[in-house]
Amino acid sequence: MNTQTRNDLICFGLLIVALIIVRYVIVLGPETSMLQSQRSLFSWQAIGIIGLAGLAGVLMLNQTGLRKLWDTGVGTGRKTILPFAAGLLLGAIQSTYDFFTGAGDKIAASMGLEGMHIDFPFSIPIYTGGAIIVSTMYYLVPISLVVFLLSTKILKGKAEGTVFWTVGILIAVFEPLTNPGISVIRDVGLVALPLSLSVLVFNLAAIYSIRKFGFVAAIFLRLGHYAVWHVIYPFF
């Protein structure tokens, strides 16, 4: 096992430890409907599935020419601080738009939800864990799988960039079309469109960060975004 693979496995192991910590924070928390709705997301079964899928993703990733999970060829600041700052900026832009339009509350109401955000202080561990889960299952696993099978194995290392950007763009489009979905624009009106577009922009930024700095950059980008949008903004 080379140094890069070992570093990636240690990094992913720490991410899973973080999910386990979040699980215990939620389990030991008060019996509120908000926390109860999150407990299944951090169940042992869910963490096990994420762990096994992510482990497979890390191993496949290290057989490709892509930037790795914790890429040793990229400085720590470039794969952590820089994407986190970019996430803060994107979160601030989204929050500012929502502050003046109330689009988030309208979308939540159309979905029968009380709001778009989890109450503080549990918002901190839950969205931290959420950033790890989403980045693993949305980015790490599918991108590693497709690039490994199609480019590394079938095409013998050719067209890796093309394969990466093709699957990356498809992933970037998937979230705004499904969560909460394009249909919400029909229910709420065009006021919801900029929020859907902001999700698309965010995902494209994540794909770019992965390409330039490694997969851990996508986690820090999402952490920065969540810090503003889901943790700080609800206080206003």
MOJO-V893190 format. One record per backbone hydrogen bond with DSSP energy under -0.5 kcal/mol. CO is the residue of the C=O (numbers start at 1). NH is the residue of the N-H. If there is no record, write none. Layout:
CO;NH, CO;NH
//
This chain:
2;6, 3;7, 4;8, 5;9, 6;10, 7;11, 8;12, 9;13, 10;14, 11;15, 12;16, 13;17, 14;18, 15;19, 16;20, 17;21, 18;22, 19;23, 20;24, 21;25, 22;26, 23;27, 24;28, 26;29, 30;32, 32;36, 33;37, 34;38, 35;38, 35;39, 36;40, 38;41, 38;42, 40;43, 43;47, 44;48, 45;49, 46;50, 47;51, 48;52, 49;53, 50;54, 51;55, 52;56, 53;57, 54;58, 55;59, 56;60, 57;61, 58;62, 60;63, 61;64, 68;71, 68;215, 69;71, 69;216, 71;74, 75;79, 76;80, 77;82, 80;84, 81;85, 82;86, 83;87, 84;88, 85;89, 86;90, 87;91, 88;92, 89;93, 90;94, 91;95, 92;96, 93;97, 94;98, 95;99, 96;100, 97;101, 98;102, 102;106, 103;107, 104;108, 105;109, 106;110, 107;111, 108;111, 108;113, 109;112, 119;122, 119;123, 121;124, 121;125, 122;126, 123;127, 124;128, 125;129, 126;130, 127;131, 128;132, 129;133, 130;134, 131;135, 132;136, 133;137, 134;138, 134;139, 135;139, 135;140, 136;141, 139;143, 139;144, 140;144, 141;145, 142;146, 143;147, 144;148, 145;149, 146;150, 146;151, 147;151, 147;152, 148;153, 149;154, 150;155, 151;157, 151;158, 155;158, 157;160, 159;163, 160;164, 161;165, 162;166, 163;167, 164;168, 165;169, 166;170, 167;171, 168;172, 169;173, 170;174, 171;175, 172;176, 173;177, 174;178, 175;178, 175;179, 177;182, 181;184, 182;185, 182;186, 183;187, 184;188, 185;189, 189;192, 190;193, 190;194, 192;196, 193;197, 194;198, 195;199, 196;200, 197;201, 198;202, 199;203, 200;204, 201;205, 202;206, 203;207, 204;208, 205;209, 206;210, 207;211, 208;212, 209;213, 209;214, 210;214, 214;217, 215;218, 215;219, 216;220, 217;221, 218;222, 219;223, 220;224, 221;225, 222;226, 223;227, 224;228, 225;229, 226;230, 226;231, 227;232, 228;233, 232;235, 233;236
//
